[in-house]
């Protein structure tokens, strides 16, 4: 009898010697925490494991995750180039090398007057050092960034185990553990590890998995939470998951600059019941007075999501600072985030955004913030088949809000 897919999935991974665990370039806490939990599980079983994500840098807010400092931003020594010299005719007397004009020159002298010829030299490339790949919380190969685009041969020549909970996942793996009823990838990982029949939980693994679930459910406040989710969370806490540390790190460590920017966001907060959208406008002076930068906007978006229960969509429109002219405005950008619609990129498709299905971003280089606001509201309204009264306001009337 054939093994069930989840068992085949784990058997493939457990049979490997050196695993690569990776996740999307635009990562979130769930992806990172799930990857670290899996790495700890396989290392306990004697496997070599590397966790790599394109350009990864861990912010202070996730430093509590056990092993987060091990995550690498790029591949290292993925393959080796080998130069072989046939020594059957003559042994080596001297070997040296130098680098000249961007070229490596290797000098080999044979013993006892012998000599080497071009036909004695061959070159080759070693096989990839990874024999199995696990991709987490990643909808498609493109989301992996340069890890995939610069190393496509690796991904097409090794078994790929794809773990996700998003219905938009393209099922690109040789094995796909995609459970759209789960709240998070961490919940999917829990189910897979439990299916092995082994004791897999310890304090660190439990902390990582609980962190992923808490992040994706906004500390159990989202509508996606199910009785199964609560049962899993209970088991993780019983296994030693450090819930207080997770909540403190993720939700109670906002910087003073973030809080100041959040205050200025609230001063101009708007809500459109037709679109069920809450949003705000931020100008350059807001960032200057708050001592904040665009890096703080992700935290402000999170606060909007957590504190706007009536809103299904949240957004920020802000004046983008010119790259080489601090304090000057380069253009207007908009961040739009949604969980209930599950596709921010789809909502903003008419404006050709980038980003992820959770948070889309679009910039307007030669537009005022009020004009950009109207374009965003109109685009979202068209995507939803609704008309926002706010998008119909005359520009002078709409601009009055910036006087606050």
C-alpha positions in Angstrom: 0.0 0.0 0.0 1.3 3.4 -1.0 2.3 5.8 1.8 0.0 8.8 2.3 1.4 12.0 0.8 2.5 13.5 4.2 4.3 10.3 5.1 6.1 10.2 1.7 7.0 13.8 2.2 8.7 13.1 5.5 10.3 9.9 4.4 12.0 11.7 1.5 13.4 14.4 3.9 14.5 11.9 6.5 16.4 9.8 3.8 18.5 12.8 2.8 21.8 13.8 4.2 22.0 17.6 3.7 18.7 19.6 3.6 18.1 23.1 2.4 15.2 24.9 4.1 14.1 28.1 2.4 11.3 30.6 2.3 10.1 33.7 0.3 12.3 36.8 0.0 9.4 38.9 1.4 9.3 36.7 4.5 7.1 36.9 7.6 7.5 35.6 11.1 5.5 32.4 10.3 7.9 31.5 7.5 11.0 32.1 9.7 9.6 30.3 12.8 8.4 27.3 10.8 11.8 26.9 9.1 13.7 27.0 12.4 11.3 24.4 13.9 11.9 22.1 11.0 15.6 22.6 11.1 15.7 21.7 14.8 13.6 18.5 14.1 15.9 17.2 11.3 19.2 18.1 13.1 18.0 16.1 16.1 17.9 13.1 13.7 21.4 13.6 12.5 20.8 15.6 9.3 22.8 18.5 8.1 20.5 21.5 7.6 21.0 25.0 6.1 18.3 27.6 6.4 18.7 30.3 3.7 16.5 33.1 2.4 17.4 35.7 -0.1 18.9 38.8 1.6 17.6 37.7 5.0 18.4 40.0 8.0 16.8 39.4 11.3 15.2 42.4 13.0 15.3 42.8 16.8 11.6 41.8 17.1 12.4 38.1 16.1 15.7 37.7 17.9 13.9 35.6 20.5 13.4 32.8 18.0 15.9 30.0 18.8 18.4 29.7 16.1 17.4 32.8 14.1 21.0 33.9 13.8 21.8 30.8 11.8 19.7 31.9 8.8 21.9 32.8 5.8 21.1 35.5 3.2 22.6 33.6 0.3 24.2 30.3 -0.8 27.7 29.6 0.1 29.8 27.0 -1.7 26.8 25.5 -3.5 29.2 23.7 -5.9 32.9 23.4 -6.4 34.9 23.7 -9.7 37.5 20.9 -9.9 40.7 20.9 -11.9 42.2 17.4 -12.2 45.7 16.5 -13.4 46.7 13.0 -14.5 49.7 12.0 -12.5 50.2 8.5 -14.0 53.2 9.7 -16.1 54.9 12.0 -13.7 54.6 13.0 -10.0 54.4 16.6 -8.9 57.6 18.3 -7.8 56.3 21.9 -7.3 52.9 23.5 -7.2 52.1 27.2 -7.0 49.6 29.7 -8.2 49.1 33.4 -8.7 46.3 35.8 -9.9 47.2 38.1 -12.8 44.8 40.3 -14.8 41.8 38.7 -13.2 43.0 35.2 -14.1 44.1 32.3 -11.8 47.4 30.8 -13.0 48.4 27.4 -11.6 52.0 26.3 -12.1 52.9 22.6 -11.8 56.4 21.2 -12.2 56.8 17.5 -12.8 59.5 15.4 -11.1 62.6 14.0 -12.8 62.3 16.0 -15.9 58.8 14.9 -16.7 56.2 17.1 -18.3 52.5 17.6 -18.4 50.4 18.3 -21.5 46.9 19.9 -22.0 45.4 16.4 -22.4 46.4 15.6 -18.8 44.1 18.3 -17.4 40.4 17.9 -17.0 37.8 20.1 -15.3 34.5 19.3 -13.7 31.9 20.6 -11.3 30.9 18.8 -8.1 27.2 17.9 -7.6 25.0 20.2 -5.5 25.6 19.8 -1.8 21.9 19.6 -1.0 20.0 16.5 -1.8 16.5 17.7 -0.6 14.8 21.1 -0.5 12.0 22.2 1.8 10.2 25.4 0.8 8.0 27.1 3.4 5.2 29.7 3.1 6.2 30.4 -0.5 3.5 30.6 -3.3 5.9 29.9 -6.2 9.5 29.7 -7.1 9.7 33.4 -8.2 9.0 34.4 -4.6 12.3 32.9 -3.5 14.1 35.8 -5.3 17.7 35.2 -6.5 18.0 31.9 -4.6 15.9 30.5 -7.4 16.6 32.8 -10.3 20.3 32.3 -10.1 20.2 28.6 -9.2 17.3 27.1 -11.2 19.2 23.9 -11.9 19.4 23.1 -8.2 15.6 23.3 -7.7 14.9 21.3 -10.9 17.3 18.5 -10.0 16.4 17.9 -6.3 13.2 16.8 -4.7 11.3 19.9 -3.4 8.9 19.6 -0.5 6.4 22.5 -0.5 4.7 23.5 2.8 2.1 26.2 2.8 -1.4 27.2 3.9 -2.3 29.7 1.2 -4.8 28.7 -1.5 -2.7 30.7 -4.0 0.2 28.2 -3.7 1.0 26.9 -7.2 1.7 23.3 -5.9 5.2 23.5 -7.5 6.8 20.8 -5.3 7.4 17.2 -5.9 5.5 16.8 -2.7 3.0 19.4 -1.7 1.7 19.8 1.9 -0.7 22.7 1.3 -3.5 22.8 3.8 -5.8 25.8 3.1 -7.8 25.1 6.3 -4.7 25.8 8.5 -4.1 29.3 9.9 -0.4 29.2 9.2 2.5 27.3 7.8 3.5 26.6 11.4 0.2 24.7 11.8 1.0 22.7 8.7 4.5 21.8 10.1 3.0 20.7 13.4 0.7 18.3 11.5 3.6 16.9 9.4 5.9 16.3 12.4 3.1 14.8 14.4 2.4 12.3 11.5 5.9 10.9 11.9 4.7 9.3 15.1 7.9 10.5 16.9 8.2 12.7 19.9 9.2 16.0 18.2 8.3 18.8 20.6 10.7 20.4 22.9 10.7 24.0 24.3 12.5 25.6 21.3 10.5 23.8 18.6 7.2 24.5 20.5 8.2 28.2 20.8 8.9 28.5 17.1 5.6 26.9 16.0 3.6 28.9 18.5 5.3 32.1 17.3 4.2 31.3 13.7 0.6 30.7 14.8 0.4 33.8 17.0 1.8 35.9 14.2 -0.6 34.7 11.5 -3.7 34.9 13.8 -2.8 38.2 15.4 -2.6 36.5 18.7 -5.8 34.4 18.0 -7.9 37.4 16.9 -8.5 36.5 13.2 -11.5 34.7 11.9 -9.3 31.9 10.6 -8.8 30.5 14.1 -10.4 27.0 14.5 -10.8 24.6 17.4 -7.9 22.7 15.9 -5.7 25.8 16.1 -6.5 26.2 19.8 -5.8 22.5 20.4 -2.4 22.8 18.7 -1.6 26.0 20.6 -2.5 24.3 23.9 -0.2 21.3 23.1 2.6 23.7 22.3 2.2 25.7 25.5 2.2 22.4 27.4 5.4 21.4 25.7 7.1 24.6 27.0 6.4 27.2 24.3 7.3 30.6 25.7 4.1 32.4 24.9 4.8 35.5 27.0 8.1 36.0 25.3 6.5 35.7 21.9 3.8 38.2 22.6 6.2 40.6 24.2 8.6 40.5 21.3 6.0 40.7 18.5 3.5 43.1 19.9 4.9 45.0 22.9 8.2 46.3 21.7 7.2 49.1 19.4 9.9 51.8 19.2 9.1 55.4 20.3 9.4 56.5 16.7 6.8 53.9 15.6 4.4 55.0 18.4 4.8 58.7 17.3 4.2 57.8 13.7 1.2 55.7 14.8 -0.2 58.8 16.6 0.1 60.9 13.5 -1.5 58.1 11.5 -4.5 58.1 13.8 -4.9 61.8 13.5 -5.8 61.4 9.8 -7.5 58.0 10.0 -10.4 57.5 7.6 -12.9 54.7 7.2 -15.0 53.9 4.1 -17.9 51.5 5.0 -18.6 50.9 1.3 -15.1 49.4 0.8 -14.7 48.4 4.4 -11.3 50.0 4.3 -9.4 52.1 6.9 -6.5 54.2 5.7 -4.4 57.3 6.5 -2.1 59.8 4.9 1.4 60.7 6.0 3.5 63.6 4.7 7.2 64.1 5.1 6.8 66.3 8.2 5.1 63.4 10.0 8.2 61.3 9.5 10.5 64.1 10.6 8.5 64.9 13.8 8.2 61.2 14.7 11.9 60.6 14.0 10.7 57.7 11.8 11.4 56.3 8.3 9.7 54.1 5.8 11.0 51.1 7.8 8.5 51.8 10.5 5.5 51.6 8.2 5.2 47.8 8.4 4.6 48.1 12.2 2.0 50.9 11.6 0.2 48.7 9.1 0.2 45.9 11.7 -1.3 48.3 14.3 -4.0 49.3 11.8 -4.9 45.7 11.2 -5.1 44.8 14.9 -7.0 48.0 15.9 -9.5 48.3 13.0 -11.9 45.3 13.5 -14.5 46.8 11.1 -11.9 47.1 8.3 -11.3 44.3 5.8 -8.6 46.4 4.0 -6.1 48.8 5.5 -3.8 51.3 3.8 -1.2 54.0 4.1 -0.4 56.6 1.6 2.8 58.5 2.2 5.2 60.9 0.7 8.4 59.0 -0.2 11.7 60.6 0.6 14.1 61.4 -2.3 17.0 59.0 -2.2 19.8 61.7 -2.5 17.9 64.6 -1.0 16.8 64.0 2.7 13.5 65.7 3.5 12.6 66.2 -0.1 9.6 64.3 -1.6 10.3 61.9 -4.5 6.7 60.8 -5.0 3.7 59.2 -3.4 3.6 55.5 -2.4 0.7 53.4 -1.1 0.7 50.3 1.0 -2.5 48.3 1.0 -2.9 45.2 3.2 -5.7 42.7 3.5 -6.3 39.4 5.2 -10.0 38.8 4.6 -9.7 39.2 0.9 -6.4 37.3 0.9 -5.1 39.1 -2.2 -3.9 42.7 -1.9 -2.1 42.4 -5.3 -5.5 41.5 -6.9 -7.2 44.5 -5.3 -4.6 46.9 -6.6 -4.0 45.1 -10.0 -5.1 48.1 -12.0 -2.1 50.1 -10.7 0.5 47.3 -11.3 1.7 46.9 -7.7 4.5 44.8 -6.4 4.7 43.1 -3.0 2.8 40.1 -1.7 -0.8 38.9 -1.6 -0.9 40.2 2.0 0.6 43.7 1.3 0.8 45.4 -2.0 2.8 48.5 -2.8 2.5 51.0 -5.6 4.2 54.4 -6.2 3.2 57.5 -8.1 6.2 59.6 -9.1 4.4 62.7 -10.3 1.1 62.8 -8.3 -0.1 64.6 -5.2 -1.0 62.5 -2.2 -4.7 63.4 -2.6 -4.7 62.4 -6.3 -3.0 59.1 -5.4 -5.6 58.5 -2.7 -8.4 58.9 -5.2 -6.7 56.5 -7.6 -6.2 53.9 -4.9 -9.8 54.1 -3.7 -11.1 54.0 -7.3 -9.0 51.0 -8.1 -10.0 49.0 -5.0 -13.7 50.0 -5.6 -13.5 48.6 -9.2 -11.9 45.4 -7.9 -14.7 44.9 -5.4 -17.5 46.1 -7.7 -18.3 49.0 -5.5 -18.0 52.8 -5.6 -16.3 54.7 -2.8 -18.0 58.0 -1.9 -14.5 59.2 -0.7 -13.1 58.8 -4.3 -15.7 61.2 -5.6 -14.8 64.1 -3.3 -13.5 67.2 -5.1 -9.7 67.6 -4.6 -9.8 70.8 -2.5 -12.3 69.2 -0.1 -10.3 66.0 0.1 -7.0 67.9 0.6 -8.4 69.7 3.7 -7.6 66.6 5.8 -3.9 67.4 5.5 -4.4 70.5 7.6 -5.0 68.3 10.7 
